[in-house]
Amino acid sequence: MAGELINNILSNFNEFENKLNGSRLSAVHTIRKDAFDKFKILGFPTAKDEEWKYSNPGFVHQYNFKLKLNANDDGITQEIVNKYKFENLDEHLLVFVNGFYSEKLSDVKPKKKQIILGSFADAIERNSIEILKYFGKFAGYIKNGFTALNTAFAQDGAFILIPDGTVIERPIRLLYITDAREQSVLTMPRNLIIAGECSNFKIVESSHTIGAQPSFNNSVSEIVMDFSSNVEYYNIQNNNENSFYVGTTQISQQRGSIFTGTTITLKGNYIRNNLNSLLDAEACETNYNGLYFVADNSFVDNHTLIDHAKPNCNSNEVYKGILNDKATVVFNGKIIVRQDAQKTNAYQTNRNILLTDDAKIHTKPQLEIFADDVKCSHGATSGYLDRDSLFYLRSRGISEEMAKTLLLNAFASEVLEKINIAELRDMVKNYIADKLIKDDVYFCDVLDQIKK
């Protein structure tokens, strides 16, 4: 099956090139062809690759995914889109069907002319100077087969340009819908997000699959942050049991910029998150927050890299996980402090609670420090609910089920309270509360306490 998928990809690229006509000679397609040549050499990673040691993407060998090369949103209704909206959230909504932007399903509120919230494909068609300047410059594909594959077939996705000095109050929602009702589907959205000087905005990304066939979303985002810009990026992962996801987000930060990335993983068959930041000027700040609450046979791998290339920068990273049933989780967080990056402050924490003996966690926090005037720390803990805390609560008349619920809620709250969009925070809290009860771990009489 893997050989069949590779053969399909080879033929897909020929078909893709044939429909480009004159644009086959464009600078963008030159990058695509180079990436495709790299993919033919790299192929898909295996467990022999150190970075994929615990997260072998064997699903690519099991299913004959069909790559979508043309936009077609005819099968997606407004009612389907409404199912995935967040209640009471006033947002700029960009909808993508099988990786292609759907203008008719999107809902972008009136905005200044200089602000661009739209399609990557349209930006290519316009010969946008930003596409030519940034596409493929940050998300490296020389050693990563999935990124190379996405770059080779980069057609559409989100193109967001926020000009200097612009503050956008409404969150920008990127909603990806995969239609797998008739066949297994491979989608490869490509996003380019540019934050101008002193700009400030929030982005919420989520992916959803309709249909029972397997779906594979291979996504790449490049985020370019100029002087003193501030970007909050939320990735909410709550797909179905037949969904497979590999996402790479590469952030490049300039002086005084602040990036805050929050990843909430609740459901999916296979999820691999590659989140990488380059602090390429002084006075940058990077914050990574992650919460995964997974059950059944779900697999989640969070691979993060914070690269301190210049002095006087700060980074904080907190990932917390709750594992139930036979779920497996990998956390590999790396912080690099380069020789010139003096006066760096970098902190990293990974904590996990296992609710069953069958759940598994592989955690590997890493520090590579080449400077001598720094403050850095990292740590990881994994175990079961604290017996002393349970005893303390039960000794005060609280039932065991309620005590467990309160402890898990307190454990997750450190990450949840950092979500600065109230409607999104409430949605995640409610989902977790409902999930605790649905899994018969705890009783319904504590639902209202968790949701508060």
Buried (B, 14 or more C-beta within 10 A) or exposed (E): EBEEBBEBBEEBBEEBBEEBEEBBEBEBBEBBBBBBEBBBEBBBBBEEBEBBBBBBBEBBBEBEBBBBBEBEBEBBEEEBBEEBEBEEBEBBBBBBBBBBBBEEBBBBEEBEEEBBBBBBBBBBEEEBEBBBEBBBEBBBBEEBBBBBBBBBBBBBBBBBBBBBEBEBEBBBBBBBBBBBEEEBBBBBBBBBBBBBBBBBBBBBBBBBBBBEBBBBBBBBBBBBBBBBBBBBBBBBBBBBEBBBBBBBBBBBBBBBBBBBBBBBBBBBBBBBBBBBBBBBBBBBBBBBBBBBBBBEEBBBBBBBBBBBBBBBBBBBBBBBBBBBBBBBBBBBBBBBBBEEBBBBBBBBBBBBBBBEEEBBBBBBBEBEBEBEEBEBEBEBEBEEBEEEBBEEBBEEEBBEBBBBBBBBBEBBBBBBEBBEBEBBBBBBBBBBBBBBBEEEBBBEEBBEEBEE
